[in-house]
């Protein structure tokens, strides 16, 4: 197939993240399977206008704001795609979220992968407001913006030929909230390199030795962007008392771009902050953890870091938001979920998980691998494209 791909940002723009990581993994996997991939993305100061990346043609469009859905990006990406379509027709268009909205109705089928929807964002905002106990905007303004955003999105979603959800919660929302016909909706999870993310006790032990973590310690870990919407202020508020009560507990923080300074201000001897690490280094840090924490307030909530940690066989303690309960932590063999913002429930989960000795790392890894490998993602998307093309 000849596939035109639209995405507002790639790792070259902003490092690894949900959308850009998904795009890079998907497009490289499709290219390896022999598909011809052309990517249309926003301007990137570090890149020339065109790049060939492992057989993928990437067009960094000039004169548009990096990483944003600007009107310039809408216009220029459409022009660039149609010009190449005239030279050699594309079979199908893939859109990361709404990146290819401007291509709907151009007689080339458009398939959109949704990492989040306005309704999910609305519920996430409610979670965050409840957690902070402060409504930062006037309620009327908040509700008005939410209703306008969801209503506009409802009309936009009707224009796509097919929709792909990356979690059970997103899939359910597309069907029940946005009323997308079931035959136009599919579930395909983010895919990861399972030759990179897998249980590896030796690499984890090497990290623990380098950080001088005693072998008797139980290491709780967090990773990724340490932002407020991902619940890190909840940990900053809740964990010190637990760390004081249970000296064997350690908190390993791998990440930045958020409230890391607030963690450091705690000056707690059991908090180990190592900053952001490269994607290649992350498997070893996951393997150094005994349990992975995801305190996110985000309703969609299916952070890549949680899937990566579980691929490494690490059990999880996470909030009971829809995607996490429905897609990942579906039973206590995989970890625990706690009631959002409930400190007592969180502490009970930490106490339970830190004294359990029966977690099967292979079971955890194989469960997530069954639907989160790059192969599973690629095959799932090929099935969707063929369905849209009537093959």
N, C-alpha and C positions, 0 to 999 in steps of 0.2 A: 504494500500500500504506500501511497505518497500522502504524507500527513503534514498539514500545516498546524503549528502549535503556537498558541498565544499565551503569554505569561508576563505579568508586569515586573517581575524580578526573578533573578537567578542567584545562586551563591556568589557570583562575581559582584553583585550589587551590595549584598548584606550578609554574607556568610551563610551558614546552614540554618534553615528554619523550615516550618511546616510546608508552605507552598513551594518555595524554591527547592527544597530537598526532594519533595515529591516529583516536581517537574524534571529535575536533573536525573533522578533514578529512573523515572518512567521513560524519558526520551532516550537515554542511553540503552536501556533494556530493549526498547523497540528497535533501535538502530542495530543492535547486535543480532536481532532476529531477521534482519534484512530489509526492514522498512526504511523508506526514504523520509528523513525528518528535517523540516525547516522550521526554525523557531523565530518568532517575531516578538521582541521584548523592548523595553525602554532603553534610553541612552544610559551608558555606563562610562564614567570618566576614565576608568582604568582599561577600557577595551576600545579597539578599533570598531568601525561600523560593521565589519563582518569577521566572523571567526568560524573555523572548522574545528569542532570539538569531538574527537573520536567518531568522525563521520557525520556529525550533526551540523547542519548549516545554521548558524546563529546570526540574526540580524539585530544589532543594537541600533535602534532608530535614533538618529540625531534630532536635535531641536524639540525634544520632549523631556519632561521632568523625570529623572530616574525613579523607578519603583512606584510610580503613581498612574492611576487611570485618568490621565489628563485628556482634554479634547484633542490635543496635538497627537498623543499616542493613538487615540481612536482613529483619527484621520490617516496618519502616516502608516500605521500597521495595515489598515485596510487597503491602502494604495499599493503598498509593497507586496502584499499577498496576492492581490488581483493581478498585478503585473506578472508575477511568477506563474500564476495560474494560467495566464494567457500563453506563456511560453510552453508550459507542460502542466496539464491539469492536476490539481490535488484531488484525492479521493474523498478525504474527510478532514474536518478541522477539529482540533482538540483545544478546549478553553480551560485554563486554570481559573476557577471561579468565573467572574464576568469579563475576563480579559478579551474575549472574542464576541462580545455582544454586538458590536458593529458589523460582524460578518453574517449575522442571522438574516435569512432572506436572500442570500446571494447564490442560491442553487448549489451550494456545497454544504452537505450535512454538518451541523455543529453539535459536538458532544461536550458538555461542561462537567468538570469535576468540582464538587462543592466541598470546601474545607470548613465552611461556616456560612450561615445564612443570617439575614437580619433578625429573624425570630430567635435564633440561638444567641446572637449578640444582645438582644433585648433581655433574655432571661439571664445571661451572664452579668449584665449590668445590674439587674435586680439582686442577684447573688452578692455582687460586690458592694452594693449600697447597704444591704442587710448586714454584711460582715463589718462594714465601717460604721454602721449606725448613723450615717450622715447622708442626707440627700443633697448632692452638690448642685443640682439645678432645681428650679421651680418645678413642682410636679406636673403642672400643665404643659410646660415646655418639654419635659422629658417624655410624657405620654404622646404629645403631638409629634415629636421627632420620630418616635418609635413607630407610630401608626403610619405616618407618611412613608417611612423607609420600607416597612413591610408591604404596604400597598403597592408602591412602585416596583418592588422586587417581584411581587405576584404577577404583575403585567409583563415584566421582563422575562420571567421564567417561561412564560408561554411561547416565547419566540425560539427557544432551543429545540433541537430535534431529539435530544436525549440527555438525561441527567444521571450523573454518577455520584453516589454518596460514599464517603470514606469511613463511615461508622454506622452502626444500627440506628443511633439516635438521629443522625442526619437523614438517613433513609426514611425513618418513620415520619420525620417532620415534612419531608418532601411530599409524602403521601397524604398525611392527615391535616397538616397546616396549609400547605401550598396547593393541595389537591391536584398534584401531578398524576396523570394516569399511570398505573402500575407498569404497563407495557413500555412506558417511556422512562422508567427508573431502574437503576441497577446499583448494587452494592459491591464496590471494589476497594479494599483497604490499601493504605500506603504500603509500599514494598521496600524492603531493606536487603542489604547484601548479607546473607546469612553465612557467607564465608568470612565475614568480618565480625559480625555480632553473634557470638555463641559462648557457651560456658567455657571458661579458661581459668582454672584455679591458679595456675602458676603466674599468669600475668597479674592477677589480682593480688597475690601474695607479694609480688615484686613492688607493686605500688604501695602496699601497706608498710613494707620494710623501708622504702624510700621516705615515707612520711613519718616513720618511727611510731607507728600505731601498734600497741601491744597485741599479741596474738589472742589474748583473752577478751579484747574489746569487741563490742557489737557495733558495726558501722552502719548508720543511717545515711543515705545519700540523697542529694538533690542535684539536678543538672539543668543547663539551659539558661534562658533569659530569666533573671531574678526579678520579675516585675510584680507590681501590686495585684494585677488581675489574675496572676498565677498563684496567689495566696501566700506570698512569702512573708507578709507582715503577720499573718496568723502564726507562722512558725516562729518568727522572731519574738512574738508575745508568749507563745506556749512552751517552746522547747527548753528554755533555761531552767525552769523548775524541774522538768524531767531529767535533764542532764545532771542537775545537782542531786536528785533523788537516786539516780542510778549511774554511778561513776563509770561503769563499764560501757555506757553508751557514748558514741562519738558521732558528730555530724560532719560529714564530708561534703563540701560545697564546691561544685564544678560549674562555673558559669560567671556571667557578669551582666551588664546592661540593665541595671535595675537598682535594687535596694541593698547591694552588697555592702555598702558602707554602714548600713544599719546592723548587719550581722557582725561586722568588724567592731563596731562600737560596743557590742556586748562584752568584748574582751574575755570570752569564756574559754578556758583551757581545753574544753572538749569539742570546740568548733574548729575545724580545719578547713581553711579557705585556700583553694589552689588557683582560682581564676578560671578563665575560659581555656579550653584545650582544643587542639585540632580534632577534626572528625576521626582521623586515624588513631588518635590516642584514646578516644572515648571508651572503646570496649574494655581496655584494661582498667579504667577507673570504675566502670560499672561492675566489673568482676571483683573489685576491691570492696564492694558494698555487701552487707548482709541483707539490707532491705532498701527499696527505693521509695522516696516520699514524693507525692504529687498533690499539693494542697490547693490545686487550681479552683478558681471561682467560675471558670469558663464552662458554660453549659455543654458546648460541643465536647471540649475537654480531652480529646484524644491526642495528647501531645506525643510527638515522635520520641521524645526521651523516654517515656514510659514503655513504649513498645521495644525500643532498643535495649533497655535494662532487662525486660522480661525475656527477650531473645537470648540474653546472657544468663538466663536462669534465675534472675533475682526476683523475689516476691515483692509485692507492692502494698503500701498503705496510701490510700487516695480518697479524695472526697467522693461522695455518692452521687455525683452528677450523672446525667443520663448516659452519655457515651461510655463512661468508665464502667458502670454497672452492666450495661447491655453488651459491650463488646470485649472488654478485657478482664476485669476482676469479677468473673461470673460465679466463682465458688472460692471457698477458703483454702483450696490447694494452691491458689494463685496469690493469695494475700487477703487484705481486708479493706473495706470501705467504711468511712465514718461519716456521720451526719455533718453536713456543711456548717462550719463555724462552731461546732460543739466541741469545746476543749476537753471535756470529760470523756466523750466518746473517742476522740483522737488519742488521748492518753491510754485508755483501755486497749486500743488497737496496738499501740507501741509496746505496751507491757505484754500483750499476748504474743505478738510476733517475735519479740526479742527472746522469748523463752521456748519457742517452738524449735524442735530439732528435726522435724519430719518433712520439711519442704524438699520436694524432688526437683532439682534444678533442670533435669532433662524433661520432665513433664511440663514445667513452665515454658521452657524454650520451645519444645515441640508444639505445644498448644498455639503459641503466637506465630510460630513459623508456618503453621498450616494455612494461615491466611495472610501473613505479612511478609512473605518472601518476595523478592523482585520477580521471580518466575510466576508466582500466583497473581501478582498485580498485572504483569505484562499479558498473561493469558486471559485474564479477566477483561482487560481493555480491548484486546483483539476481538474477543467475543462480542463486546458491545459495538465496536466499529463494524464488524461483519453483519450484526443484526440491523444496524442503521442502514447499511448498504444493501440489505436484502439478500445476503449471501447465506 
